Amino acid sequence: MTEYEAPSWEYFYELCVELGEKVRASGFNPDVLLGVSRGGLIPVRILSDLYEGVEIGVVRVEFYRGIEETEEEPRITQPPSVELRDKRVLVVDDVADTGKTLKTLKEYILSAGAREARIAVVYYKPWSVLKPDYYVKETEKWIIFPHEIRESIFKILRKGLSDGRKVKDVRKELIDAGLRPSIVDKYIREFLNK
């Protein structure tokens, strides 16, 4: 059975600040903070508060080619929104899970002429093909981030129901992971009424 962790907004903020402090303590001074859309947008915004005056960019990497059809390898679908040549780039994301997105992105950034590319994530999964330069927590749990609660609840419900589980059992797991019952109930109702 999958275990879940659902950090609150406040705790996630604290983890992002800790991530920024780890980067600072290493002596790395990025010219660009590059947030990976979508999960890295919140952490990169928080880090930008710690790194005043540093350029911020966004890049999007995806694994799909159609509805529920996934690719074997990630594709950059929105190139970086800032110039990377001769820059020290800090790639920021919420999690290194398979690590394929971050590996692809690091290779792309270096091939685009960046002076250096380092990876910073809040959560790191031990099976990731790329170990980030900076991370705060290592876990094997499925993270239900505060910025994707609805999406996660829908995925977990879909999987649970397809495995023959009862809604009430999935609900209990979500609440045990730290989600508020009112939010869980709201999205369960929405899911069931679709």
C-alpha positions as CSV (number, residue, x, y, z in Angstrom):
1,M,0.0,0.0,0.0
2,T,1.3,3.4,-0.9
3,E,2.1,5.8,2.0
4,Y,1.4,9.5,1.7
5,E,2.8,12.7,3.1
6,A,0.8,15.9,2.9
7,P,2.8,18.9,4.0
8,S,0.8,22.0,5.0
9,W,1.5,25.3,3.2
10,E,3.4,26.6,6.2
11,Y,5.6,23.5,6.5
12,F,6.2,23.5,2.8
13,Y,7.3,27.1,3.0
14,E,9.7,26.2,5.8
15,L,11.2,23.4,3.7
16,C,11.7,25.8,0.8
17,V,13.5,28.3,3.0
18,E,15.7,25.5,4.4
19,L,16.4,24.5,0.8
20,G,17.5,28.1,0.0
21,E,19.7,28.1,3.1
22,K,21.4,24.9,2.0
23,V,22.2,26.4,-1.4
24,R,23.6,29.6,0.2
25,A,25.7,27.6,2.7
26,S,27.3,25.7,-0.2
27,G,28.6,29.0,-1.6
28,F,26.8,28.6,-4.9
29,N,25.6,31.9,-6.2
30,P,23.2,31.4,-9.1
31,D,22.7,34.0,-11.8
32,V,19.3,32.4,-12.7
33,L,16.7,30.5,-10.7
34,L,14.9,28.3,-13.1
35,G,11.5,26.9,-11.9
36,V,10.3,23.7,-13.4
37,S,6.6,24.1,-14.3
38,R,4.4,23.2,-12.6
39,G,5.7,21.8,-9.3
40,G,8.8,24.0,-9.1
41,L,6.9,27.3,-9.5
42,I,6.0,27.7,-5.8
43,P,9.5,26.8,-4.5
44,V,11.3,29.0,-7.1
45,R,9.1,31.9,-6.0
46,I,10.0,31.4,-2.4
47,L,13.7,31.0,-3.2
48,S,13.5,34.2,-5.3
49,D,12.6,36.0,-2.1
50,L,15.8,34.8,-0.5
51,Y,17.9,35.7,-3.6
52,E,16.8,39.3,-4.3
53,G,17.9,40.5,-7.7
54,V,18.6,37.1,-9.2
55,E,16.9,36.5,-12.6
56,I,13.9,34.1,-12.5
57,G,12.9,31.8,-15.4
58,V,10.5,29.0,-16.1
59,V,10.7,25.9,-18.1
60,R,8.1,23.1,-18.7
61,V,9.0,19.5,-19.2
62,E,6.3,16.9,-19.8
63,F,5.9,13.2,-20.1
64,Y,2.7,13.0,-22.2
65,R,1.8,12.9,-25.8
66,G,-2.0,12.5,-25.5
67,I,-4.7,11.9,-22.9
68,E,-3.3,9.4,-20.5
69,E,-0.6,8.4,-23.0
70,T,2.9,8.9,-21.5
71,E,6.3,9.0,-23.2
72,E,9.2,7.0,-22.1
73,E,11.4,10.1,-21.8
74,P,10.5,13.7,-20.8
75,R,10.2,16.4,-23.5
76,I,10.9,20.1,-23.0
77,T,7.6,21.6,-24.1
78,Q,8.3,25.2,-23.0
79,P,12.0,26.2,-23.3
80,P,13.5,28.3,-20.6
81,S,12.1,31.8,-20.5
82,V,15.5,33.4,-19.9
83,E,18.9,33.3,-21.5
84,L,21.2,30.6,-20.0
85,R,24.4,31.1,-21.9
86,D,27.4,31.8,-19.5
87,K,25.1,31.7,-16.5
88,R,25.1,29.8,-13.3
89,V,21.7,28.2,-13.2
90,L,19.8,26.7,-10.2
91,V,17.0,24.5,-11.4
92,V,14.2,24.4,-8.7
93,D,11.5,21.7,-8.4
94,D,9.3,20.3,-5.7
95,V,10.5,16.7,-6.0
96,A,13.0,14.4,-7.7
97,D,11.0,11.3,-8.3
98,T,12.2,9.4,-11.3
99,G,14.7,12.1,-11.8
100,K,14.3,11.8,-15.6
101,T,12.9,15.3,-15.9
102,L,15.8,16.9,-14.0
103,K,18.4,14.8,-15.8
104,T,17.0,15.9,-19.2
105,L,16.8,19.5,-18.1
106,K,20.4,19.6,-16.7
107,E,21.7,18.2,-20.0
108,Y,19.6,20.7,-22.0
109,I,20.8,23.7,-19.8
110,L,24.5,22.7,-20.2
111,S,24.1,22.2,-24.0
112,A,22.5,25.7,-24.1
113,G,25.9,27.1,-22.9
114,A,25.2,27.6,-19.2
115,R,28.4,27.9,-17.2
116,E,27.0,25.6,-14.5
117,A,23.7,23.9,-13.7
118,R,22.8,22.7,-10.2
119,I,19.5,21.0,-9.1
120,A,17.6,22.0,-5.9
121,V,14.4,20.1,-4.9
122,V,12.4,20.0,-1.7
123,Y,11.9,16.2,-1.7
124,Y,14.2,13.5,-3.1
125,K,13.2,9.9,-3.8
126,P,16.0,7.4,-3.4
127,W,15.3,5.7,-6.7
128,S,15.8,9.0,-8.7
129,V,18.2,8.5,-11.6
130,L,19.7,11.9,-10.7
131,K,20.6,12.9,-7.1
132,P,20.0,16.6,-6.8
133,D,22.8,18.9,-5.6
134,Y,20.4,20.1,-2.9
135,Y,17.4,18.6,-1.2
136,V,15.7,18.9,2.2
137,K,13.9,15.6,2.7
138,E,14.4,12.1,1.4
139,T,11.3,10.0,1.2
140,E,9.7,7.0,-0.4
141,K,6.2,8.4,0.2
142,W,3.9,9.9,-2.4
143,I,3.9,13.6,-1.6
144,I,0.5,15.4,-1.7
145,F,1.8,19.0,-2.2
146,P,-0.4,21.8,-1.0
147,H,-0.4,23.2,-4.5
148,E,-1.9,20.1,-6.0
149,I,-4.3,18.6,-3.5
150,R,-7.3,18.3,-5.8
151,E,-5.2,16.7,-8.6
152,S,-3.6,14.2,-6.1
153,I,-6.9,13.3,-4.5
154,F,-8.4,12.5,-7.9
155,K,-5.4,10.4,-8.9
156,I,-5.5,8.5,-5.6
157,L,-9.2,7.9,-5.8
158,R,-9.0,6.8,-9.4
159,K,-6.3,4.3,-8.5
160,G,-8.0,3.1,-5.3
161,L,-11.3,2.5,-7.0
162,S,-9.7,0.7,-9.9
163,D,-8.0,-1.6,-7.4
164,G,-11.4,-2.4,-5.8
165,R,-11.0,-0.3,-2.7
166,K,-13.8,1.6,-0.9
167,V,-14.0,5.4,-1.0
168,K,-14.1,5.5,2.8
169,D,-10.8,3.6,3.1
170,V,-9.1,6.0,0.6
171,R,-10.6,8.9,2.5
172,K,-9.1,7.6,5.8
173,E,-5.6,7.3,4.2
174,L,-5.8,10.9,2.9
175,I,-6.8,12.2,6.3
176,D,-4.2,10.1,8.0
177,A,-1.6,11.7,5.7
178,G,-2.4,15.1,7.1
179,L,-5.1,16.5,4.8
180,R,-8.1,18.3,6.4
181,P,-11.3,16.2,6.3
182,S,-13.3,19.1,4.9
183,I,-11.0,19.4,1.9
184,V,-10.9,15.6,1.3
185,D,-14.7,15.4,1.5
186,K,-15.0,18.4,-0.9
187,Y,-12.9,16.7,-3.6
188,I,-14.3,13.3,-3.0
189,R,-17.8,14.7,-3.7
190,E,-16.5,16.5,-6.8
191,F,-14.8,13.4,-8.0
192,L,-17.9,11.2,-7.5
193,N,-20.2,13.7,-9.2
194,K,-18.1,13.9,-12.4
